[in-house]
Amino acid sequence: MLEHIIEYSILGFLLHALISSTRDCTRARVFVLAVLLASLYGLTDEIHQFFVPGRICGLEDLVADTLGALIGSFISFLRLNPAPDSQRS
């Protein structure tokens, strides 16, 4: 389960950074879009595992994927939108 959180944190981080650099959207929309895309990818991965012998399709994994996407997107959000105090030089 921890593996899913780590992997999807990276995916969420990268998707958030990519979307925020290529689209002129509000910060909230970029965050939601990054989490949604990473979670949908996790869903397709779980559906795929259902058809692979020896693999298990589990709701717990999807929850871990979504949690990881939330964490990674949030870290990217903080990196791209620092607090006003930290912008001083």
C-alpha positions, 0 to 999 in steps of 0.5 A: 500500500505504501508503494502505491502512495509513493508512486502516485505521489510522484505522478500527482506531483508531476501532473500538477507541475505539468498542468500548471505550466501548460494551462491557464487555469485557477490553482484549484482547477489545476489541483483537482485536474491533477488528482483526478487524472492520477486517480483515473489512471489508478482506476484503469490500472486496477481494472487492468489487474482484474484481467491479469492472472495472479493479480488482485484488483482492490479498492484499497489500492485505488484509495492509496493511489488517490491519497498519493495523488493528493499528497503529490499534487499538494506538494507541487502546489506548495512548491509553485505557490509559496507562502507570502512569508517565504517570498522575501529575499 
